[in-house]
Amino acid sequence: MKKYRLRYAPSPTGYLHIGNTRTALMDYLFAKHYNGDFIVRIEDTDIARNVEDAIDSQFSNLNWLGIIPDESILNPGASKYGKYIQSEKLEIYREHAQTLINNNFAYKCFCSSEDLEKDYEKQVARGIVATKYSGKCANLDIPTIEKLERTQTEYSIRFKVPANGIWTINDLVRGQVTFEAKDLGDFVIIKSNGIATYNFAVVVDDHDMEITHVVRGEEHISNTPRQMMIFDAFNWVYPDFCHLTLIVDSTGKKLSKRSGNSLFFIEQYRSQGYLPEAMFNYIALLGWSPPGEQEILNKEELISIFDEKRFSKSPSTFDMVKMKWINSQYMKKLSDEKYLDFIKNFIDKTRFDTTSKTKEWIDQVLLLFKKEVEFGIQINDHLNIFFNDIQIDQEVRNQLEELENYEIPITIFKNKIANLKHWSIEAIKEVIKETGIEANLKGKNLFMPIRISASKSQHGPSLADVIFLLGQTNVLKNIDSFKF
């Protein structure tokens, strides 16, 4: 059985985002499940749109997620696989294109952009919707070609689409898909600037690298027949194709940086404090489903249970609520030590002065919220009461004042806490209990007045823990500032 080799081939025209991460991750799981190779290849021939640091961003964030390539520009494989970045293969593409010309599968096209535009306008005027190249240069005689070349007329190289050809793939998601030549015109494989087009370069690369399976987004399915023609022209074997369904936002539109989801790029999740293991887990569930009901699955488990027959045929909705929930599950699983090391990176030092506090105290405060925070920077939503002098929200005060005789438990609690000699969580719990007995109150009628007056907050973790960490002086100060 031939070794599986799958590739993720980003263009450095942008940064790693949810969509191409899903593609890379599925390629990775597919390869690793079958003990194959996962390759990252850079398709950088769209020079005008390339972003300077996009390649570094791709590798940095793939590594962060744990999607580690076996081969790439950073660790190339055997020399027979060729270069791992297209800009270093331009001469090879041109040589292959010349081979196609020599074998009558391609030809030089001397049409200018103005000629092509006029032809396009004529087709539109005739009501043709699926416009295509007229084939004007397909049958130029040799003297004409030589004359045009002597005058240094620019030319591209076009692939000659076989008349009446039919190509069929057994797509791993869509099943049997058939394409007909009548829908396609002769297409450019080498542009007039000497740069190979995507459809040509990708076939040469996939052949050179012995790619066995091409897993990519459904937007590429229209490219497939052109690529199959090129494989046929060289008498090369097709890889197996798999076109993943769209990822959509909550409105059903294709997920993009322009859609409703404000977090589109992986770097954004990284800076927000999401865990790479959680993102790996969640993105693996976009367009693929594991057997059984379990959804919290680590990388090793996902590799083990991966099955290419379980790709979804329907679009996948990117659900931020579920993403947060999965991340929170991974946060809870962290040891206290790892949690503290992680969460401290996300404290907003401009809002909270941690230099005046002891490490032990800060650690205790942060651990209070280990089971509450869904992602890193969310910790900042919980720290205000411990670091800053805050005012009680009027809406919270109104809710408190709806409770009958709410000031009674506050007064009793204040007197008891002021006289407390030994400041400990157990002692504070006893004070709360005694306050309830003396005021003949329990539940919301007891805890809400104490929490709001003592901490200036309506919600939070264990009340005794919060009071203990606020300290006796601050608790009394908070209660004194609470005006009945």
N, C-alpha and C positions, 0 to 999 in steps of 0.2 A: 504494500500500500504506500502510495507516494506521500511524503511528509507534507502536512498542511502548512501552507505559508499564506498569511493574511496581512494586508497592509492598511495603514491609515495614512492618507496622503493629503495633508492640509496645504492650502496656499497661504503664504505669509502676507495676505492682504488684510488680516485682522487677527484678533486674539481668540484664544480657546473659549468657546461658549458651550451652552448646554447641548445644542444640536450636534456639533462635531465631537463633543465629548462622548455622547451616546454612540456615535459611529465608532470611535476609537475603542470604547469599552467593549462593544459587541465583537469587534475584530479580535480584541485581546482575549475575551472569554472563549470565543470560538477556537482560537489557536491553542490556548493553554489547555482546554478540555481534551484536545486530541494530541497533546504533547508536541504541538507544532511551534512555528516561529511567528512572532508578531513584529512587523516591520513598520517603521515610520519613515516615509519618503516625503520630501519637500517639493511641491510643484510650484515653482517660482517664476514661471515664464510670463506671467502678467505683470511685467516690470513696472509699468506706470502706477499700478495700484498697490505694490508691495509696501508694507509698513516696516520701518527700520528694525524695531525690536520684537516683531511678531514671532520670529522663529524661537528666540530665547523664551518668550512667554509660553509658547506651545510646550516646549520641553520642560520648563520649570513647573507648569501646572499639571502636566501629565505625570511627572515624577511625584509631585505632591499628592496626587490622587492614587498613586500606586499602579499606574498603567505604564509599566516599564518596558520599553522596546528591546527586543533581542538584537535588532540591527537598526542603525540610523546613521546620519552624518556624524554622530558622536562616537558610534561604535560599529563601523561598517562590517559587513560579512565578507564572504569570499569574493575575490576580484571578478569572478564570472558573473556576479549579480550586477555589476556596473556601479555607477555613481548613485548616491542617495539624494541628490538634489539636481533638478532638471537643467538648471543654468550651466551645469558642467557637462551636459550631454548634447549640446546643440549641434555639434558636428556629426555626431552619431545619428541624430534624427534626420539631418539633411542627407546623409549617405543612404539611409533606409528609404527616404523619399525618392532619391534618384533610382534606387533599385525598382521601385514601383513604376516610375516613368519608363524605365528600360523594358519592363514586362507589360507595359500598356495598361497598368492599373491606375495611373495618375498622369497628369499633364500640367504643363505650365500655362497659367492664366494671366494674360496681359491686360485684362480689363481694369480700368482705373476705378477709383471709388465713385467718380462722377458717372461713369458708364453703368456701374452697378445700381446706383441710385435711380437713374433714368429707367433702367429695366424694371426695377422694383415698382416705380410709379406707374408704368404701363400695365403691369400685372394687376395692381390695385384698381386701376381705372377699368379694367376688364372684369372686375368683380372677383378676382382670384384671392382667396383668403390665405391658403397655404402657399405663399410665394416661395420660389426657389430659383437657383441659378439657371439661366437659359441654356447653358452648355455651349455658348458662343465660341470658346477657345478649345473645345474638346477635339476638334478635327482640323486644327491648323496644320498646314503642310510644313515640311522641314525648312524650305527656303524662307517662308514667312517667319517662322520661329527664329531662324538665324539672323534675319534682317532686324527683327525687334531686339534681339540680344545685342547686335552690333551697335544699335542706337541707345543701348543701356536703358531700355524701357523696363520699368519695374514689373516684376511678376510675382505671383504667388503660385503655389503648387496645389492643385485640386485632386481629390480622389474621385475616380470615375465610378459612380454608383452603377452596379450591374442592372441592366434593364430587366424588369419583371422578377427581380430577386425577392425571396421570402426568407426571413430569419426567425427562428423560434428558440426561445429559452425556456427552461423549466425553473422559473424563479422560486427561490426557497420561501418567499412570502406569498407571491401572487399566483404561483402555479405556472401553467403554460401561457406564455405571452408571445404573440406573433407580430412581426413588423413587415411591412411591404415596401419595396423600392419605389413604387409610384408616389409615395408620400414624401420622398426625399430627393433633393437635388445634389449635384456634385458639390462636395464641400472642401473647404480649404484645410490642408494638413500642414503646410508651411506658409506663414504669412510673408508679405513682401519685404519685411525687415529681416527675414531669415529665421524667425522664431517659430518653433513648432507649436501648433494649436493643441489644446487640451486633449481632444479625442485621439490625436495621433501619438503624442508623447506618452499618454497613459498606457496605450497598447504596447508600445516598445518597452516601456518600463516593466509592465506586468509580465511580459514574456521574459525579459532579461532576468528578472528577480524570481522567476518560476512561481508566480503567485497562483495559488490553487483556487482561492475563493475571494470574490470581490463583494464585500458588504458595505453598502453605502445608502444614502438617503434616496427617497423615491424621486426627487427632483432630477436624478441622473438617469432615470429609466429611458428617457428620450435619446440619451447619448449611446445607449447600448447597441442599437443596430449599426450605427456608424463604426463602432469599435469592433463589432463582429465581422463586418466587411473587411476591415484591415487585418484582423486575425486570419481570415480566409485567404486574403491576397498573399500573405506570407506563408500560408499553409501551417499556421501555428494553432495549437489547441486552445480553445476558450477556457477561461476559468469558470467555475460555477458562480452564478450571480444571485445576489440577495439584496433586494431594495426595501429598506425599512420604511415603514409608514411615517407620516408627519408627526411631529410633536406640536400640539396646539396649546394655546393659552385658555384661560377660563371662558373666553367668548367664542371659542372654536376656531379662531384664526391661527395661522401658522405662528409659532413662537418666534419672536425676533426682538431685537433691541428696540423696535418701535412699538411693540405690543404692550399690553397692560402690565406685564411682569417687569418690574424695575431692575431686577437682578438677572442679567442675561449672560454675563461673562463669569467664568470660573473664578477669576481673580477677585471679583466682587464678593463671592461667597467666602472665599479665603479671608478677605479683610473683615468680613462681618463676623467671623468666628464660627464657621461651620467646620465640622470635622471631616477630613478627607475620606475616612472609612464610611461615614454616613452618606456622603455624596456618591461614593462608588456604589453603595447599596441601593440608593434611591434611583439613580440614573439607570442602573441595570434593570429596573422594573418598568422603564419607559419603552413600551413596544415589545416586551418579552415577559413571560410569566413563569414562575417556578411551579413545579408540581406541589400540591398541598397548599395549606393556608399560611404557612410561615412567611413573613415578609422581612424580618430582621435577619439578614444573611451576610456573613463576612466574605471576603474575597475568595478564600479557599473553598468555602461552601458553594459559592456561585460557580466557581470553575468546575467543581465536582458534579453539580447537578445540571450544568448548562446543556441545553438540547435545542438545536437550531430548528426543530419542528415546532417549537413553542413561541415563535415570533408571532406577534399580533397582526391581523389583517386590517385592523381599524386604527385610526389616529389615536395617539396617546395624549392625554391631558396632563400638562405640567401643573401639579397641585402644590402650591407653596405650603398649605396647611399640613399636608402629608410629609413634605420635605422637612418642615420644622419638627414634626412629631418624630420622624425617624432620627433626626439629629439629636433630639432630646433623649431618646432611648440610648444612644451611644454615649451621650454626656453622663447619664446616670451610671453607665457601666464602668466609667473611668475610676481608677483608684483615687482616693482623696489626694494623694500626692500628685498624680498626673493631672487631675482636675485643677488643682491650685496652680500648677506650673502653666497650664493652658490658659485659664481664665484671667490670670494677672496681666496677660498681654493686652487685654481688651479694656482695662480700667481707664477711663478718661481722666488723665492726670490734670487736665485744665479745670475739671469740675470737683475733683476729690483729691485733697492733699493727704497722701498716704505717708508722707515723710514724718508726720508728727505722731504716727501710730506705731505700735509694736507689731512685729511680724506675726506673733501669736494671735493678737487681737484681730488683725486683718484676715488671717487664715480662718478664724472662727466665724467672722462675718460672711466671708465668701462661701464657706461650707453650708451656711444656713440656706443658701439658694441653689445648691447643687441639683436638687430635684425639681427646681422651678424654671431655671433658664433653659431656653430652647437652642440658643446659639450665643456665642461669646459676648458681643457688645450689649446683649440684653441685660448683662449684669449691672449696667449703669442705670437701669430703670429701678433698681432696688437699693442703691447705696445712699441716696440723698439723706434719709433720716439719720444715718450714722455719721455723716460728715458735715452736714450743713444745717443751719437754723432755718427751718421751713415754716410756712404758714399752713394752717389747716384749710383745706378747700371748703368753700361755703356749702357746696352740695353735700359734702361729708358731714359737716356740722348740722345741716338741716335733717339728714337722716338720723343723726344721733338725738336731736331734739324731739324727734317723733316718739322716742322711747319715754315712757312715763317715769318720772323721778330718776332720770339718768344721772343726776348730780350726786345722788346718795352713794352709789358704789365708788364713784371717783373720790369723794371726800374720805370715805372709809379707807380705801386703798392708799391714798396719799399719806394719811396718818400712820398707817402700819408700815409703809415702805420707808418713811422718814425715820422711824425708830428701829429699823432693821439693823442689827449689829453685824451679822455675818452675811456678806453679799455673795450668794451662790444661787444657781438655778433652782436647786431643791428648796431653798428657803423662800425664793420668790414664788414658786408654785404653791407653797404653804400659805403665803400671804394672800394669793388670789383665792385659794380655797376658803380661807377664813373670812375674806371679804364677802364671798358669796353667802356664807352661812349667816353672817351678821346682817347683811342687807336682804336676806331671804330671796336671793336671785340666782339664776343659773343660765347657761346657754348665752344666746345673743344679748340678753338684757344685762348680763354680767360682763361678758368679754368685750363687747363693742365699746362701752364707755371707757373701760380701762385701756384698751389698745389705742383708741383715738387720742385720749388725753395724754397718755404716757409716751406714745411714739409719734403722734401727729400723722398717723397712717391708718387707713381703714382695713387694709389687708396685709398679710405677711405670714412668715413661718411661725413656729412655736412662740407664743406670746412671752413665756418666761425666758426663752433664749434671747429674744429681742430686747427685753427689759434688762437682762443681765449684761448684754454687750453695750447697751446705751450707757449704763452706769447709773449709780444712785443720784449723783448730782444732776445729770442731764434729764433723768426721768422727773425729778422734782421740779426742775426748771420748766420742762414742758407742761407739767400739770399746772404750775403757777401761771403760765402764760395763757392757759385755756380759760377764757372768761365765760362764766355762767350767764 
